Amino acid sequence: MCIQVDRKTWTYKDLRGEERRGGDGEEKEGSERQLERSIRSPRSAESPCALHSILLQVRDLGLGYDSDETVLFKYCSGTCPRLASNHDLTLTNLLQSGVLQYTGHWHHQPCCRPTHHEDIAFLDNHHRWHKVEKLSAAACVCMG
């Protein structure tokens, strides 16, 4: 998922697929406030692709676990330079000349994505250990 934000508002889809929005002056609670700060911060919107982290309660991950534990969730965010490859130049020429019709499915902007993931383990409220594989990003790179 690429997150694009401006300085006044932010929008993202949570893990349940529900759209979240926010903006200046709105009151947020707990992890949603932390997520807003991390997404809206100038470094995540203007700095190069990098690994960022946020402390979240396990229940806020949206995976259905009943746990009050807090985990460090790491994610990739930042800008990626747009370098025109020969493929991009050819595709642009074919679209402009009408040889190909734009279908809305081509993406021309690289996206900051994880290249490796880490597992997260935690104790639920019934004193059982859980391990969620490949949940948190471990390294990031611009792809696309």
C-alpha positions in Angstrom: 0.0 0.0 0.0 1.3 3.4 -0.9 0.1 6.2 1.4 -0.1 9.7 -0.1 -0.9 12.6 2.1 -0.9 16.3 2.1 -0.2 18.6 5.1 -3.8 19.2 6.0 -5.5 15.8 5.7 -4.7 12.1 5.5 -6.5 9.0 4.2 -5.6 5.3 4.5 -7.3 2.0 4.6 -6.9 0.1 7.8 -6.4 -3.7 7.9 -10.1 -4.3 7.9 -10.4 -2.3 4.6 -12.2 0.6 6.3 -11.2 4.0 5.1 -9.9 6.4 7.8 -9.5 10.1 7.3 -8.3 12.9 9.5 -7.1 16.4 9.4 -6.0 19.4 11.4 -8.0 20.1 14.5 -9.6 16.7 14.7 -9.3 14.8 18.0 -7.8 11.3 17.7 -7.4 8.6 20.3 -4.5 6.3 21.1 -2.9 4.5 18.2 -4.9 6.4 15.6 -3.3 9.6 16.9 0.2 8.0 16.7 -0.6 6.7 13.1 -1.7 10.2 12.1 1.5 11.7 13.4 3.6 9.2 11.7 1.8 9.5 8.4 1.5 13.3 8.4 5.0 14.0 9.6 7.1 15.8 7.1 9.8 13.1 7.1 7.3 10.4 6.0 5.8 12.6 3.3 9.0 14.2 1.9 12.0 12.0 2.9 13.4 9.1 1.0 11.9 5.6 1.4 12.8 4.4 4.9 11.7 2.1 7.7 9.4 3.7 10.3 7.8 2.3 13.4 4.8 2.8 15.7 3.7 1.3 19.0 0.3 -0.4 18.7 -1.8 -2.6 20.9 -2.2 -6.0 19.3 -6.0 -5.6 19.1 -5.4 -2.5 16.9 -3.6 -4.6 14.3 -7.1 -5.8 13.2 -6.2 -9.4 13.1 -8.7 -10.6 15.6 -6.4 -11.2 18.6 -7.7 -10.4 22.1 -4.5 -9.0 23.7 -3.7 -5.9 25.7 0.0 -6.2 24.8 1.8 -3.5 22.9 4.1 -4.3 19.9 6.4 -2.3 17.7 4.9 -2.4 14.2 7.4 -1.3 11.5 6.4 -0.1 8.1 7.9 1.5 5.0 7.1 5.1 4.0 8.6 7.9 2.1 9.2 9.1 -1.4 10.7 7.3 -4.3 12.5 9.0 -7.2 10.8 8.6 -10.6 13.4 7.4 -13.0 12.2 7.0 -16.6 13.3 3.7 -18.0 13.2 2.8 -21.7 10.0 0.8 -20.9 8.4 4.0 -19.4 9.4 6.1 -22.4 8.1 3.6 -24.9 4.8 3.1 -23.0 4.3 6.9 -22.8 4.9 7.2 -26.6 2.5 4.3 -27.3 -0.2 5.9 -25.1 0.2 9.3 -26.7 0.1 7.9 -30.2 -3.0 6.0 -29.5 -1.5 2.5 -30.2 -2.4 1.6 -26.6 -5.5 2.7 -24.7 -5.1 3.8 -21.1 -7.1 1.4 -18.9 -6.3 2.9 -15.5 -4.3 -0.1 -14.5 -0.7 1.1 -15.2 1.3 2.6 -12.4 4.1 4.9 -13.2 5.3 5.9 -9.8 7.7 3.7 -7.7 6.4 2.8 -4.3 8.2 2.4 -0.9 7.7 -1.3 0.0 9.2 -3.9 2.4 11.8 -6.3 1.0 12.0 -8.4 4.2 9.6 -9.0 7.1 9.8 -9.9 10.8 7.6 -12.1 12.9 5.9 -10.7 16.0 5.1 -12.8 19.1 2.8 -11.8 21.9 0.8 -13.1 24.8 -3.0 -12.9 24.5 -5.4 -12.1 27.4 -5.9 -15.9 28.0 -2.2 -16.4 28.6 -1.5 -18.1 25.2 1.5 -17.2 23.0 0.9 -16.3 19.4 3.4 -15.8 16.6 2.3 -13.8 13.6 4.7 -14.4 10.7 5.9 -11.7 8.4 3.9 -9.0 10.1 6.4 -6.2 10.5 8.7 -4.7 7.8 12.4 -5.3 8.3 13.9 -3.4 5.3 12.5 -1.1 2.6 13.2 -0.2 -1.0 11.6 1.7 -3.8 9.9 -0.7 -6.2 8.3 -0.1 -9.6 
